C-alpha cells in the first residue's frame, strides 16, 4: 500500500528503534548498563540492512528459502539475535537489582 521503497525504510526504522529506545531507557536509569549487551546484535543488523535497502529480486534467488517473502527471513534473523540478547540482558538486569549489595547502585 505504501510502496516497496517506503516499506523497506519503515522496516529499517523498526529495526533501529529498539537500539535507540534501549539507550534512552539506560540513560534515564530504567535499565542498568548491562542492557548494552544488545549491541552484540549490531553486526547481524549491519549484514542485513544492505539487503533490505535493495528492491526485492524479480525471480527467486538460488537457495532462497521462503520465497516470495524475501525480506522476512532476513528480518527474522535480526529479530532473533536482538531479542535473545535483550531477554538475556533483561534477566541479568533483574538479577542485579535483586542482589542486596547492588540495590542502591542502580537507583
C-alpha positions in Angstrom: 0.0 0.0 0.0 2.8 2.4 0.8 5.2 1.1 -1.8 8.3 -1.0 -1.8 10.9 1.6 -1.1 9.0 3.3 1.7 8.1 0.0 3.4 11.7 -1.1 3.3 12.8 2.1 5.0 10.0 1.7 7.5 11.3 -1.8 8.3 14.8 -0.5 8.8 13.4 2.2 11.1 11.7 -0.5 13.1 15.0 -2.4 13.3 16.9 0.6 14.6 14.3 1.9 17.0 14.8 -0.8 19.7 18.5 0.1 19.9 17.6 3.8 20.4 14.8 3.1 22.9 17.1 0.8 25.0 19.8 3.5 25.0 17.2 6.0 26.2 16.0 3.7 28.9 19.5 3.2 30.1 20.1 7.0 30.1 17.1 7.6 32.3 18.2 4.7 34.6 15.2 2.4 33.9 17.7 -0.3 32.8 21.2 -0.8 34.1 24.1 -0.5 31.7 24.2 -4.3 31.4 21.5 -3.9 28.7 24.2 -2.6 26.4 24.6 -6.3 25.6 22.1 -5.7 22.8 24.8 -4.1 20.7 26.3 -7.5 20.2 23.4 -7.9 17.7 24.6 -4.9 15.7 26.9 -7.0 13.3 23.9 -9.0 12.3 21.9 -5.9 11.6 24.8 -4.4 9.6 24.8 -7.6 7.4 21.1 -7.4 6.8 20.4 -3.7 6.2 22.1 -3.5 2.7 19.9 -6.4 1.6 16.8 -4.6 2.8 17.8 -1.4 1.0 17.7 -3.1 -2.4 14.5 -3.9 -4.1 13.2 -7.5 -4.0 14.5 -9.5 -6.9 12.1 -10.3 -9.7 12.8 -14.0 -9.5 13.7 -16.3 -6.7 17.5 -16.2 -5.9 19.3 -19.6 -5.9 18.9 -21.2 -2.5 16.4 -18.6 -1.2 14.0 -20.2 1.3 10.7 -18.5 2.0 10.1 -17.1 -1.4 8.1 -14.8 -2.2 8.5 -13.4 1.4 12.1 -12.4 0.5 12.7 -9.9 3.4 11.0 -11.9 6.1 13.8 -14.4 6.7 16.4 -11.6 7.0 14.3 -9.6 9.4 13.7 -12.8 11.5 17.4 -13.4 11.8 18.0 -9.9 13.1 15.0 -10.0 15.4 16.0 -13.4 16.8 19.6 -12.1 17.6 18.4 -8.8 19.1 15.5 -10.4 21.0 17.7 -13.1 22.5 20.3 -10.6 23.7 17.6 -8.3 25.0 16.0 -11.0 27.1 19.4 -12.2 28.4 20.3 -8.6 29.3 16.9 -8.1 31.0 17.4 -11.3 33.0 20.8 -10.1 34.2 19.3 -6.6 34.9 16.7 -8.1 37.1 19.1 -10.3 39.0 21.4 -7.3 39.6 18.6 -5.3 41.0 17.6 -8.1 43.4 21.1 -8.6 44.8 21.3 -6.9 48.2 24.7 -5.3 47.6 23.7 -3.7 44.3 20.2 -2.3 45.2 21.4 1.3 45.9 23.8 1.4 43.0 21.2 1.4 40.2 18.7 3.9 41.7 
